[in-house]
Amino acid sequence: MPNEDAALSDWEELGQWLQKTQDRSANKLSYAPHPSSLLARDEQGMAEGSSVAAVVRSLLDSAVDDLTAAYDLVAGLGRLHPAGIPTLVRGSVELSCIGMWIMTGVGSAGRQERALRVAHDSLFNAGKYFSHLAGNSKISDSVQQDARRAAGDLKAQVDGLLGSASFLGLKKSAVKSALNRTDALKETDKQRGTDFFSQWQLCSGFAHGFSWAPQHFNNFAYRHVMEGGGVITGRVLDEEKAFVLLNWGRQAISELLLSFNQGLVSAPPGARVTIQVSPRLEEIPSFPTQPLP
């Protein structure tokens, strides 16, 4: 039927876009900044692997991986995973928004501080993990020793990162400040006129196993009154709703990609410049009216 054919075409187009985007992420030579680009200038004085471009690239690649995995759950299983798909979309939206949040820092100093803050947050959390593992008497001595070495290596990386902050004239206290992802998503929405935070909240409801998320989003399937009292209500995630979720992730990645690419091309210096480009709404396709055949 025409509607079914249109729906299939939409799914195929999304799959092709994801394949192209993932192929680019898989190529280590992708996203190289032009020597006169804003992001190339941002690299000066920053430790290897913690530059603005490097941190944003890492977030972008992970966001693409999450969304590709969500798409594969739709395409490869005989049923739609009711929690796995929104959980992966949640990661894609969150990672993309953190990347956008970094890019919209004011000038090089603003972007550098945010990138270093994201890098420090990762190292700090890794340090807590390995420090706890090193003191865990329930595991073998060899694993504890490996954990102690890892904790020491992480401390050296943190010291190097904070050294970069000092060299750049950034406040160490700002770089060490805990990263609040809720605030970052809300700020991204405020700057871009988007609604990523609400999408992330709904997907988080699925990820944490809360009942309100499927009750609000999924389609009603049945209601069963149990003998002796109590009611069981069943809801399902269908192809149409899954497509909505996947396009939330696509929109977030598209927004990040456009801004990232803008920061990689040649540009005149700008002390107060932020990097923010938003796609037109028609660039994000609407979801089909019929399920995938």
TORDRENTOR-429291 format. One line per 5 residues: their letters; for each residue x, y, z of C-alpha. Coordinates in Angstrom, 3 decimals, always signed. Layout:
! TORDRENTOR-429291
a) X:Y:Z | ...
***
This chain:
! TORDRENTOR-429291
mpned) +0.000:+0.000:+0.000 | +1.217:+3.593:-0.624 | +1.326:+4.498:+3.042 | +3.333:+1.386:+3.886 | +5.739:+2.081:+1.037
aalsd) +6.218:+5.656:+2.300 | +6.871:+4.367:+5.799 | +9.458:+1.883:+4.550 | +11.123:+4.635:+2.524 | +11.423:+6.783:+5.664
weelg) +13.053:+3.927:+7.572 | +15.459:+3.248:+4.710 | +16.380:+6.929:+4.480 | +17.105:+7.028:+8.213 | +19.223:+3.884:+7.934
qwlqk) +21.216:+5.325:+5.041 | +21.813:+8.567:+6.951 | +22.999:+6.617:+9.979 | +25.310:+4.428:+7.889 | +26.902:+7.469:+6.256
tqdrs) +27.270:+9.231:+9.597 | +28.746:+6.179:+11.307 | +31.164:+5.569:+8.429 | +32.444:+9.100:+8.917 | +32.813:+8.554:+12.658
ankls) +34.711:+5.302:+12.028 | +37.293:+7.158:+9.917 | +39.986:+8.603:+12.197 | +40.815:+11.209:+9.540 | +37.320:+12.693:+9.620
yaphp) +36.614:+16.084:+11.166 | +40.145:+17.452:+10.842 | +40.074:+21.199:+11.666 | +41.372:+23.652:+9.067 | +44.546:+25.360:+10.414
sslla) +42.753:+28.717:+10.424 | +39.521:+27.405:+11.971 | +38.231:+28.419:+15.384 | +38.658:+24.879:+16.732 | +42.250:+24.684:+15.492
rdeqg) +43.011:+27.889:+17.407 | +41.309:+26.405:+20.453 | +43.884:+23.572:+20.485 | +46.751:+25.882:+21.418 | +47.921:+25.168:+24.957
maegs) +45.593:+22.205:+25.486 | +46.776:+18.718:+26.373 | +46.548:+16.030:+23.691 | +43.144:+14.406:+23.644 | +41.468:+17.140:+25.692
svaav) +41.170:+19.872:+23.065 | +37.723:+21.204:+22.231 | +37.637:+19.343:+18.906 | +38.846:+16.087:+20.491 | +36.276:+16.126:+23.296
vrsll) +33.406:+17.068:+20.966 | +34.505:+14.404:+18.451 | +34.406:+11.782:+21.206 | +30.897:+12.825:+22.238 | +29.719:+12.863:+18.616
dsavd) +31.095:+9.414:+17.814 | +29.500:+7.918:+20.935 | +26.161:+9.578:+20.145 | +26.234:+8.097:+16.640 | +27.083:+4.639:+18.025
dltaa) +24.156:+4.818:+20.462 | +21.658:+5.799:+17.788 | +22.958:+3.180:+15.338 | +22.545:+0.526:+18.028 | +18.978:+1.736:+18.649
ydlva) +18.217:+1.500:+14.923 | +19.694:-2.012:+14.812 | +17.334:-3.055:+17.619 | +14.444:-2.034:+15.377 | +15.824:-3.582:+12.195
glgrl) +17.344:-6.755:+13.636 | +14.848:-8.070:+16.194 | +11.492:-9.676:+15.716 | +10.047:-7.236:+18.247 | +10.767:-3.694:+19.417
hpagi) +12.727:-3.620:+22.663 | +10.555:-1.480:+24.969 | +13.418:-0.138:+27.100 | +16.570:-0.615:+25.020 | +15.572:+1.760:+22.197
ptlvr) +14.693:+4.805:+24.354 | +17.665:+4.131:+26.628 | +20.065:+4.287:+23.674 | +18.315:+7.379:+22.286 | +18.735:+8.972:+25.706
gsvel) +22.497:+8.517:+25.425 | +22.522:+9.928:+21.910 | +20.578:+13.051:+22.905 | +22.609:+13.635:+26.072 | +26.006:+13.239:+24.416
scigm) +25.027:+15.458:+21.482 | +23.753:+18.170:+23.807 | +26.924:+18.127:+25.913 | +28.856:+18.608:+22.670 | +26.618:+21.538:+21.705
wimtg) +27.018:+22.982:+25.192 | +30.809:+22.943:+24.768 | +30.607:+24.604:+21.359 | +28.445:+27.456:+22.611 | +30.965:+28.554:+25.200
vgsag) +31.859:+32.198:+24.575 | +35.143:+32.491:+22.667 | +38.095:+30.108:+22.874 | +38.304:+30.460:+26.649 | +34.662:+29.483:+27.100
rqera) +34.933:+26.463:+24.820 | +38.249:+25.391:+26.335 | +36.928:+25.619:+29.889 | +33.872:+23.527:+29.050 | +35.864:+20.906:+27.151
lrvah) +38.336:+20.588:+30.025 | +35.435:+20.382:+32.470 | +33.912:+17.479:+30.533 | +37.310:+15.752:+30.342 | +37.918:+16.316:+34.072
dslfn) +34.465:+14.947:+34.926 | +35.305:+11.728:+33.077 | +38.706:+11.376:+34.755 | +37.249:+12.157:+38.181 | +34.584:+9.474:+37.827
agkyf) +37.157:+6.966:+36.579 | +39.355:+7.812:+39.561 | +36.511:+7.081:+41.982 | +35.891:+3.743:+40.306 | +39.506:+2.558:+40.405
shlag) +40.097:+3.880:+43.925 | +37.098:+1.896:+45.153 | +38.261:-1.183:+43.235 | +41.763:-0.885:+44.697 | +40.362:-1.070:+48.217
nskis) +37.910:-3.886:+47.543 | +39.052:-6.889:+49.579 | +36.614:-9.155:+47.750 | +38.687:-9.149:+44.567 | +42.124:-10.615:+43.867
dsvqq) +45.383:-8.881:+44.765 | +46.391:-8.630:+41.112 | +43.170:-6.795:+40.216 | +43.646:-4.452:+43.172 | +47.201:-3.723:+42.044
darra) +46.026:-2.978:+38.501 | +43.379:-0.660:+39.927 | +45.977:+1.196:+42.013 | +48.158:+1.694:+38.935 | +45.159:+2.932:+36.960
agdlk) +44.256:+5.356:+39.744 | +47.817:+6.698:+39.720 | +47.764:+7.138:+35.940 | +44.466:+8.987:+36.179 | +45.855:+11.350:+38.802
aqvdg) +48.726:+12.187:+36.454 | +46.238:+12.885:+33.658 | +44.219:+15.162:+35.942 | +47.381:+17.037:+36.920 | +48.242:+17.510:+33.238
llgsa) +44.743:+18.708:+32.457 | +44.788:+21.235:+35.309 | +48.225:+22.342:+34.155 | +46.717:+23.132:+30.765 | +43.992:+25.131:+32.472
sflgl) +46.587:+27.215:+34.330 | +48.602:+27.780:+31.143 | +45.450:+28.988:+29.384 | +44.592:+31.339:+32.234 | +41.477:+29.363:+33.197
kksav) +40.363:+28.901:+36.793 | +41.083:+25.414:+38.071 | +37.982:+25.612:+40.255 | +35.825:+26.069:+37.138 | +37.413:+23.107:+35.358
ksaln) +37.019:+20.914:+38.475 | +33.389:+21.924:+38.960 | +31.045:+18.932:+38.733 | +29.344:+18.609:+35.364 | +25.573:+18.940:+35.735
rtdal) +24.061:+17.355:+32.644 | +20.568:+18.579:+33.454 | +21.782:+22.178:+33.489 | +23.772:+21.655:+30.281 | +20.744:+20.289:+28.414
ketdk) +18.507:+23.085:+29.660 | +21.057:+25.699:+28.628 | +21.375:+24.087:+25.198 | +17.600:+24.289:+24.733 | +17.542:+27.920:+25.850
qrgtd) +20.259:+28.895:+23.376 | +18.912:+26.903:+20.425 | +15.133:+26.992:+20.899 | +14.986:+23.190:+21.059 | +13.316:+20.729:+23.432
ffsqw) +16.042:+18.152:+23.959 | +15.655:+18.200:+27.745 | +12.054:+16.946:+27.636 | +13.031:+14.225:+25.174 | +15.940:+13.215:+27.415
qlcsg) +13.643:+13.159:+30.468 | +11.173:+10.826:+28.769 | +13.912:+8.485:+27.589 | +15.417:+8.566:+31.100 | +12.070:+7.367:+32.444
fahgf) +12.442:+4.243:+30.313 | +16.131:+3.832:+31.208 | +15.390:+3.919:+34.951 | +12.419:+1.565:+34.662 | +9.811:+4.097:+35.764
swapq) +6.232:+3.158:+34.908 | +5.164:+6.684:+33.937 | +7.266:+6.784:+30.746 | +5.613:+3.852:+28.899 | +2.209:+4.895:+30.292
hfnnf) +2.697:+8.319:+28.739 | +4.364:+7.329:+25.457 | +3.600:+3.726:+24.504 | +0.356:+2.478:+22.966 | -2.282:+0.763:+25.108
ayrhv) -2.494:-2.999:+24.454 | -4.681:-4.558:+27.154 | -6.077:-4.277:+30.676 | -6.447:-7.408:+32.802 | -8.239:-7.560:+36.154
meggg) -6.574:-10.221:+38.293 | -8.487:-12.651:+40.470 | -8.487:-11.409:+44.036 | -7.848:-7.815:+43.045 | -5.323:-5.787:+41.141
vitgr) -5.042:-4.733:+37.519 | -2.343:-5.396:+34.914 | -2.100:-2.881:+32.068 | -0.043:-3.709:+29.004 | +1.457:-1.130:+26.619
vldee) +3.661:-1.605:+23.568 | +6.248:+0.441:+21.717 | +5.279:+0.248:+18.048 | +7.253:+1.140:+14.914 | +5.683:+4.583:+14.615
kafvl) +6.659:+5.590:+18.141 | +10.104:+4.013:+17.738 | +10.633:+6.195:+14.663 | +9.762:+9.265:+16.731 | +12.403:+8.322:+19.306
lnwgr) +15.075:+7.655:+16.695 | +14.455:+11.010:+15.057 | +14.971:+12.759:+18.390 | +18.459:+11.298:+18.376 | +18.937:+12.201:+14.728
qaise) +17.943:+15.813:+15.340 | +20.379:+16.103:+18.258 | +23.244:+14.639:+16.221 | +22.359:+16.844:+13.233 | +22.435:+19.969:+15.396
lllsf) +25.829:+19.000:+16.814 | +27.229:+18.072:+13.404 | +26.333:+21.399:+11.828 | +27.924:+23.387:+14.640 | +30.971:+21.105:+14.756
nqglv) +31.524:+21.380:+11.020 | +31.197:+25.156:+11.261 | +33.980:+25.218:+13.851 | +36.255:+23.110:+11.626 | +36.255:+25.365:+8.559
sappg) +38.444:+28.415:+7.987 | +37.173:+31.458:+9.902 | +38.481:+34.850:+11.030 | +39.502:+35.154:+14.697 | +36.697:+36.032:+17.085
arvti) +37.327:+36.617:+20.759 | +33.624:+36.440:+21.670 | +32.419:+34.016:+19.004 | +30.207:+31.058:+19.863 | +29.762:+28.155:+17.435
qvspr) +26.090:+27.422:+16.900 | +24.290:+26.323:+13.751 | +20.770:+24.879:+13.759 | +19.265:+22.838:+10.894 | +15.952:+23.808:+9.325
leeip) +13.028:+21.874:+10.765 | +12.275:+20.270:+7.389 | +15.711:+18.627:+7.472 | +14.377:+16.315:+10.203 | +11.769:+14.019:+8.574
sfptq) +8.369:+13.462:+10.161 | +7.505:+9.966:+11.351 | +5.395:+7.683:+9.109 | +1.666:+7.165:+9.567 | +1.901:+3.418:+9.032
plp) +4.128:+0.859:+10.817 | +7.104:-0.688:+9.088 | +5.822:-3.652:+6.947
***
